[in-house]
Amino acid sequence: MAVCGSRTSHIGHFVGNITARRLQYGLSMNCTVSYNKRGFEKVRKINRSLRNKGHPNNMLFQYFTTHVTKRWADPKSYIGFESEGLHNLSPACFSSGTASAPGVSSDNAKGEEQVANTAVDSSEAKIPLKLNSGSFYLPHPAKAKTGGEDAHFMCTLTQAIGVADGVGGWADLGIDAGLYARELMSNSLAAIQEEPKGSIDLIRALDKAYVRTKAKGSSTACIVALTDEGLYAVNLGDSGFMLVRHGYAAFKSPAQQHGFNFPYQLDCNNAGDSPSSAMVFKIAVAPGDVLIAGTDGLFDNLYDEDIKGVVLQSVEAGLGPQMTAQRIAELAQQRAMDPKKSSPFSDGAQEAGFEYHGGKLDDITVVVSYVTNNENS
């Protein structure tokens, strides 16, 4: 999402300037795909509803073009392309379209492995685990017709999930970066499925996906897999994930940015960052842990306290991961449309010297995974 503009406190120019940052760096499978028209119709209705209600700051609607997750279907694998969607996984795979973490140095930008201090009870350490995952997506209204730029996948076969955020500034060049993000996630899923069982290498998988992706555009990428040793994750850019345990935020991946709203990104011209620049994490987990992954539409609008609060309420109410993802996404969109309430994005903007208040309207992708005991599932 990018519009050229000069640095100024005027909101219209400000938005143009900060969104341009997302593009400037990018400029220098075993899945079948199906198209779901009903999803697009839902988004069109949402778009009309939002426009009818109006928004206190029309500049956000005009300039913050975004990322929509799309949904692709297959009984084994999903590669998503639908404008609004909730997805729950059991049998196989689905693919669709920031504060520093505790115990993790935020200057880790070259693929160095970080081991998070999230110790679990020794009696739980060897329990076979699995991820029970669901997702929900809310697009930016202005991107409903084109489908947006977010993408994600979930796969029970490989116990992996991933999210990507196509850089919307390419739209100024007539390029839909959502195509790049979706192809990148599709290729990531395929590459993970090619990895040797028991010795998955996510950097290698991401590198394969990057090389195989031929669409124009650029994107962030975050992939998390459950292994015998715990969670294994790679993250490049300002998408990310957090882990909630016993009502506390046990871990959160730091965002990788060259500057405010200027994230690390993989791009079609090999002029951006490389997969080897992704941060790598290994995190011990236990039954009852909740993993939340999302694009910046989530983390720019909700604080950690907001997210873990929704998780706590959802778990106590006995809701599954799909409904939890929906509740988180809906709260993030609510905050995105509030021009007065503080947000992580407005905090970052002010720290960078911009006058900005409220949330940031954007595509919002949320993937929630419950860590469960595989023996009892």
Solvent accessible surface area in square Angstrom, and as a share of the most:
residue,aa,sasa,rsa
1,M,0,0.00
2,A,7,0.06
3,V,46,0.27
4,C,117,0.70
5,G,36,0.34
6,S,73,0.47
7,R,135,0.49
8,T,42,0.24
9,S,69,0.44
10,H,99,0.44
11,I,46,0.23
12,G,4,0.04
13,H,98,0.44
14,F,0,0.00
15,V,0,0.00
16,G,2,0.02
17,N,22,0.11
18,I,0,0.00
19,T,0,0.00
20,A,22,0.17
21,R,53,0.19
22,R,0,0.00
23,L,13,0.06
24,Q,101,0.45
25,Y,64,0.24
26,G,0,0.00
27,L,73,0.36
28,S,89,0.57
29,M,75,0.33
30,N,96,0.49
31,C,19,0.12
32,T,87,0.51
33,V,76,0.44
34,S,53,0.34
35,Y,111,0.42
36,N,42,0.22
37,K,150,0.63
38,R,164,0.60
39,G,0,0.00
40,F,11,0.04
41,E,69,0.31
42,K,78,0.33
43,V,1,0.00
44,R,86,0.32
45,K,119,0.50
46,I,38,0.19
47,N,12,0.06
48,R,124,0.45
49,S,47,0.30
50,L,14,0.07
51,R,147,0.54
52,N,128,0.66
53,K,159,0.67
54,G,39,0.37
55,H,15,0.07
56,P,103,0.65
57,N,34,0.17
58,N,107,0.55
59,M,59,0.26
60,L,2,0.01
61,F,34,0.14
62,Q,116,0.52
63,Y,42,0.16
64,F,0,0.00
65,T,34,0.20
66,T,0,0.00
67,H,0,0.00
68,V,0,0.00
69,T,1,0.01
70,K,1,0.00
71,R,57,0.21
72,W,43,0.15
73,A,43,0.33
74,D,21,0.11
75,P,114,0.72
76,K,133,0.56
77,S,1,0.01
78,Y,59,0.23
79,I,3,0.02
80,G,0,0.00
81,F,34,0.14
82,E,4,0.02
83,S,0,0.00
84,E,31,0.14
85,G,3,0.02
86,L,63,0.31
87,H,12,0.05
88,N,88,0.45
89,L,6,0.03
90,S,84,0.54
91,P,102,0.64
92,A,4,0.03
93,C,0,0.00
94,F,1,0.01
95,S,0,0.00
96,S,1,0.01
97,G,0,0.00
98,T,73,0.42
99,A,61,0.47
100,S,63,0.41
101,A,4,0.03
102,P,79,0.49
103,G,66,0.64
104,V,11,0.06
105,S,56,0.36
106,S,69,0.45
107,D,119,0.62
108,N,6,0.03
109,A,21,0.16
110,K,147,0.62
111,G,24,0.23
112,E,109,0.49
113,E,90,0.40
114,Q,30,0.13
115,V,108,0.62
116,A,8,0.06
117,N,133,0.68
118,T,8,0.04
119,A,86,0.66
120,V,33,0.19
121,D,85,0.44
122,S,99,0.64
123,S,85,0.55
124,E,55,0.25
125,A,51,0.39
126,K,183,0.77
127,I,47,0.24
128,P,61,0.39
129,L,36,0.18
130,K,64,0.27
131,L,6,0.03
132,N,49,0.25
133,S,4,0.02
134,G,0,0.00
135,S,0,0.00
136,F,3,0.01
137,Y,1,0.00
138,L,8,0.04
139,P,1,0.00
140,H,0,0.00
141,P,2,0.01
142,A,42,0.33
143,K,17,0.07
144,A,0,0.00
145,K,155,0.66
146,T,86,0.50
147,G,0,0.00
148,G,1,0.01
149,E,3,0.01
150,D,0,0.00
151,A,0,0.00
152,H,0,0.00
153,F,0,0.00
154,M,0,0.00
155,C,3,0.02
156,T,26,0.15
157,L,112,0.56
158,T,36,0.21
159,Q,32,0.14
160,A,1,0.01
161,I,2,0.01
162,G,1,0.01
163,V,0,0.00
164,A,0,0.00
165,D,0,0.00
166,G,0,0.00
167,V,0,0.00
168,G,2,0.02
169,G,0,0.00
170,W,6,0.02
171,A,48,0.37
172,D,87,0.45
173,L,100,0.50
174,G,71,0.68
175,I,43,0.22
176,D,43,0.22
177,A,1,0.01
178,G,0,0.00
179,L,99,0.49
180,Y,1,0.00
181,A,0,0.00
182,R,11,0.04
183,E,52,0.23
184,L,0,0.00
185,M,0,0.00
186,S,16,0.10
187,N,23,0.12
188,S,0,0.00
189,L,0,0.00
190,A,6,0.04
191,A,0,0.00
192,I,4,0.02
193,Q,44,0.20
194,E,92,0.41
195,E,18,0.08
196,P,76,0.48
197,K,207,0.88
198,G,78,0.75
199,S,64,0.41
200,I,36,0.18
201,D,47,0.25
202,L,0,0.00
203,I,41,0.21
204,R,103,0.37
205,A,0,0.00
206,L,1,0.00
207,D,63,0.32
208,K,63,0.27
209,A,0,0.00
210,Y,30,0.11
211,V,93,0.54
212,R,96,0.35
213,T,10,0.06
214,K,155,0.66
215,A,20,0.16
216,K,120,0.51
217,G,0,0.00
218,S,0,0.00
219,S,0,0.00
220,T,0,0.00
221,A,0,0.00
222,C,1,0.01
223,I,1,0.00
224,V,1,0.00
225,A,1,0.01
226,L,16,0.08
227,T,36,0.21
228,D,138,0.71
229,E,137,0.62
230,G,7,0.06
231,L,2,0.01
232,Y,20,0.08
233,A,0,0.00
234,V,1,0.01
235,N,0,0.00
236,L,0,0.00
237,G,0,0.00
238,D,7,0.04
239,S,3,0.02
240,G,4,0.04
241,F,0,0.00
242,M,0,0.00
243,L,0,0.00
244,V,4,0.02
245,R,27,0.10
246,H,158,0.70
247,G,13,0.12
248,Y,152,0.58
249,A,35,0.27
250,A,24,0.18
251,F,1,0.00
252,K,16,0.07
253,S,5,0.03
254,P,3,0.02
255,A,25,0.19
256,Q,8,0.04
257,Q,74,0.33
258,H,77,0.35
259,G,26,0.25
260,F,35,0.14
261,N,4,0.02
262,F,22,0.09
263,P,0,0.00
264,Y,31,0.12
265,Q,0,0.00
266,L,0,0.00
267,D,1,0.00
268,C,34,0.20
269,N,73,0.37
270,N,120,0.61
271,A,31,0.24
272,G,18,0.17
273,D,13,0.07
274,S,46,0.30
275,P,3,0.02
276,S,65,0.42
277,S,10,0.06
278,A,0,0.00
279,M,1,0.00
280,V,8,0.05
281,F,0,0.00
282,K,79,0.34
283,I,2,0.01
284,A,37,0.29
285,V,7,0.04
286,A,5,0.04
287,P,40,0.25
288,G,58,0.55
289,D,2,0.01
290,V,6,0.03
291,L,0,0.00
292,I,0,0.00
293,A,1,0.01
294,G,0,0.00
295,T,0,0.00
296,D,1,0.00
297,G,0,0.00
298,L,0,0.00
299,F,5,0.02
300,D,22,0.11
301,N,1,0.01
302,L,0,0.00
303,Y,77,0.29
304,D,41,0.21
305,E,116,0.52
306,D,29,0.15
307,I,0,0.00
308,K,31,0.13
309,G,23,0.22
310,V,15,0.09
311,V,3,0.02
312,L,71,0.36
313,Q,114,0.50
314,S,0,0.00
315,V,73,0.42
316,E,139,0.62
317,A,65,0.50
318,G,66,0.63
319,L,43,0.22
320,G,33,0.31
321,P,3,0.02
322,Q,40,0.18
323,M,74,0.33
324,T,0,0.00
325,A,0,0.00
326,Q,37,0.16
327,R,96,0.35
328,I,0,0.00
329,A,0,0.00
330,E,78,0.35
331,L,37,0.19
332,A,0,0.00
333,Q,27,0.12
334,Q,119,0.53
335,R,39,0.14
336,A,0,0.00
337,M,39,0.18
338,D,45,0.23
339,P,36,0.23
340,K,174,0.74
341,K,95,0.40
342,S,67,0.43
343,S,1,0.01
344,P,23,0.15
345,F,6,0.03
346,S,1,0.01
347,D,51,0.26
348,G,21,0.20
349,A,0,0.00
350,Q,82,0.37
351,E,153,0.69
352,A,33,0.25
353,G,55,0.53
354,F,8,0.03
355,E,106,0.47
356,Y,3,0.01
357,H,109,0.49
358,G,0,0.00
359,G,0,0.00
360,K,0,0.00
361,L,1,0.00
362,D,1,0.01
363,D,0,0.00
364,I,0,0.00
365,T,0,0.00
366,V,0,0.00
367,V,0,0.00
368,V,0,0.00
369,S,0,0.00
370,Y,33,0.13
371,V,2,0.01
372,T,37,0.21
373,N,34,0.17
374,N,72,0.37
375,E,127,0.57
376,N,126,0.65
377,S,84,0.54
